[in-house]
Amino acid sequence: MSKAPYRSAAILFVVANSLAVPASAQDGSAEPAAAAATTRSTFLPEDFARFAPRSALDMAQQVPGFAIREGDGARGLGQADTNVIVNGRRISGKSNGPIEALRRIPVEDVVRLELVDGASLEIGGLTGQVLNVVTRSSGRITGQYRYSPEFRTFGTPARLLNGSVALAGGSAKSEWTLALRNESNRRGNEGLEEVFDGSGALTALRDEQANFNSDRVGLSGSFTRTADNGNVLNLTGQTQGYFFRETEVSRQSLPGAGLERVRNLRRTEDEFNFELGADYQFSLGSGQLKLIAYHRYEDSPFTTGVLTELAAGGAPQGSLFVQDADEAESILRSEYTFGAGGGNVVAAIEGVRNFLEINSSLAVRDGAGVLKPVPLPGASDRVDEDRIDAGLTYSRALAANLQLQMSAGAEYSRLSQAGPQGLTRNFWRPKGFAALDWKVTPALNIAGRVERVVGQLNFFDFIASVDLDQDREDVSNANLVPEQSWVYELEASWRMGALGNLNLRSFVEDITDIVDQIPIEGGGQAPGNLPSARFYGIEGNATLLSDGLGWKGTRADFGAAWTESEVRDPLLGFVREVSGNELLTINLNLRHDVPASSWAFGSTTEWQKNARQVRLDEVSLNQPSFALLSAFVENKDVAGMTLRARVGNLLGQRNRFSRTIFADRAAGQIAFSERRDRQFGTIFSFDIEGSF
């Protein structure tokens, strides 16, 4: 998703229908849009009591056969790319999205959770199974806390500062939440990397150890006020600091010889960002008008340094790349909802301004080991986008068990790059969709959607950059255009009563102007547009409950996604997988709550298969070994707290990476290849959760 920085420090507002925890109706029911929706299943707080939940997120993650889609960075605020709403309103925040919103809502404020038909909502883009979280303030201040230290068996420092504290309160007319959270990670791996020449002969051994330490400290909150006349005000905000440190030590030797050199890699990032937003909804004429304002800003200073010292002595070798990126996005949007044609119409218009400004420099050590600046054309630049988007969405019931939703609209954008290779271009793009939701039987729902989508460019792709670790360079490319695609989806949801739920979704996506690595006129390579590509696949989530089979307390959750893709390689002309596509992901969670006790235990298994990353002169594959397996045991009532102990990586999964560098890929001439196999040990984690 492209972002944009604004140096003018204007206070911006994040979508009210976003992260805010909207006020519910006084009787605890959902907002009118959700109330009119076709409900598939309803879950009350007592249905989740066995899991000892502390927040709405804990409940949502236990809804049978349902998995939260966090979204992949929708363009602006007009495209709904998640499947969770709160009190009938879409959560359309950017970094402060559905998981953050649900995490701040205490269980005391949750009235019920509803699985509803997306097409029956007055929210454009929602189809199939959607979770509506209905809330109402308890009228008192409540809090929740979590602390999660983690330890690994070797090579990685302990994670001691991972946790959160959240507060919530309100009255009959207002709700507020506030959360302080540090998402901390201490990770690392170590092992051998082998280097081979073009003929396959071993030419070097590298004994390597890497550490990846990060802390994302954030303060977020929301406020909602419902006036006596029904007008609703939402305010939301978040500010974060992200601190990242990577170190890698590589001791390199020749086969049969001793240590030849030691290479030290260091990466750092000290990011600051904030997101603010507001929306106000009120009656106007025969309908409801919602005005939305949003702004996000991010500053990301980033450095990469490589220093290689020879065992025989002499001047060190290496490079230093420094980059400072400022980016921001500002949005103003209005939505007017009214009844017409036997249904409801939403007329929306949205204005967006984005920018990314990068200043970069590269220095290389000379023969004396002194860093000297070298030219890096196109690495300091600015990209701006101004966009206006308008559309109409119409929804109505065609029958008691059949819901229709249709949308038509278009966007106009101006995209400009400031550097010497920069261009200013104007685009007009149509968009829209048609969706049907059919309740075949009380237990079976089928939903289908056809949609024309305009993709979101990554502004970093326009600007030249280097990767000192992998010795890669991308030149500047001012000719990028947004992807466009036709998306076809079919989803089936089957509620199996006491046995659980099953949800399956199949899709096909035909893309024009897909972004992949291409040759650039004048030399070099960079992200650019290829004429077309296709993705197709199926994904599913199933929950099986043992209660319907005669014993109590056991639950199995299974999720899988299979995706294939096709794109024509710009260099060799054959059809291949889209670079880096996730071909297969599988996860299996087992849990048993011991009846008439506070104890529970279980396990989690995750595995994925990836496609190769393809550049003009390189083919690489990042493919872990089979399955990350973990097990846990928990007690849900230790002085009112939940204590959980977890042991991870029981199968000894390893990080594996390989790549082949070509002197001429078109001719099949290999310069050298590398093969890496690193272990990261056993992981011991502890969770302490409580409420106050």
Beta strands, then each sheet from edge to edge (+ up, - down):
strand 1: 39-43
strand 2: 84-86
strand 3: 89-90
strand 4: 110-117
strand 5: 129-135
strand 6: 142-147
strand 7: 150-152
strand 8: 163-170
strand 9: 174-197
strand 10: 202-226
strand 11: 232-253
strand 12: 259-284
strand 13: 287-310
strand 14: 317-340
strand 15: 343-365
strand 16: 371-374
strand 17: 381-399
strand 18: 402-417
strand 19: 424-441
strand 20: 444-454
strand 21: 465-467
strand 22: 472-474
strand 23: 484-495
strand 24: 500-519
strand 25: 525-545
strand 26: 554-568
strand 27: 575-576
strand 28: 582-593
strand 29: 599-610
strand 30: 613-615
strand 31: 618-622
strand 32: 628-638
strand 33: 641-648
strand 34: 654-664
strand 35: 669-679
strand 36: 683-691
sheet 1: 1+ 4- 5+ 2+ 3-
sheet 2: 7+ 36- 6+ 8- 9+ 10- 11+ 12- 13+ 14- 15+ 16-
sheet 3: 7+ 36- 6+ 8- 9+ 35- 34+ 31- 30+
sheet 4: 7+ 36- 33+ 32- 29+ 28- 26+ 25- 24+ 23- 20+ 19- 18+ 17-
sheet 5: 7+ 36- 33+ 32- 29+ 28- 26+ 27-
sheet 6: 21+ 22-
end
